[in-house]
Each structure stands twice: as structure tokens, then as C-alpha cells.
Amino acid sequence: MKRLLAKTIGTVVSIRERGATAVEYGIMVALIAAVIITIVATLGTQLKGTFTTVSGKL
């Protein structure tokens, strides 16, 4: 009986840890995506300014 109880508790803890890990990875992916979007938006604005300047000088 003790083995069954230990096995059941181990399974429940394992499932909870997997769920927590999935949530943590989801948050990490969301933060990375936000950083990438911010960088691309900033670089896009700077590149637009650069191309406008070069186009004006041509």
C-alpha cells in the first residue's frame, strides 16, 4: 500500500512539475518574442531614416 501511495504521489508531483515547466517555457518564449519585436521595430525605423537620407542625397 505504501508503494502505491508513493507512486501515486510521485506521479502527481511529476505532472505538476511538467505543467509548471511548460508555463515557464511559455513565458520565456513570450518575452523573447517581445524583445525581437521591439528590436525589429527600432531597427526598421532607423533603416527607414537611413534610406530616406540616402535617397534624398541621390
N, C-alpha and C positions, 0 to 999 in steps of 0.2 A: 504493500500500500504506500509506503514511504517513497518507493521508487516512482510509482505512478504520479504521486503528488509532485515530486521533484521534477519529473519530466514535463508535467503539465505547466508548472510554474516557469520552467526554463523555456518552454515554447512560447508562452505569453510574453515573457520578457524579451525574447528574441524578436517576436513580431513587433513589439513596441519600439525596439531599438531600430529595426529596419524602417519603420514608419517615420521615426524621428530623423533618421539619416536621409531619407527621401525628401523630407521637408527642408532639411538643411541644404541639400544639394539644390533644391528648387530655389531657395532664397539666394544662394550663391550665383546660380545661373542668371537670376533676375538682376542682381547687382552688376554682374559682368555685362549684361546686355545694356543696362542703363549707362554704364561707363562708355561702352562702344558707341552708343547713340550720341552721347554728349561730345565725344571726340570727333566723330564724323561730322556732326553739325558745325562744330567750331572750325574744323579744317575746311569744310565746304564754304563757309563764309569767307575765310581768309583766301582761299583759292579764287573765289569769285572776284574779290577785290584785286588780287594779283592779275588775273586775266583782263579785268576791266582796265587796269593801269597800262598793261602791255598793249591792249587793243587801242587805247587812246593815243599811245605814242607811235603806233604804226600809222 
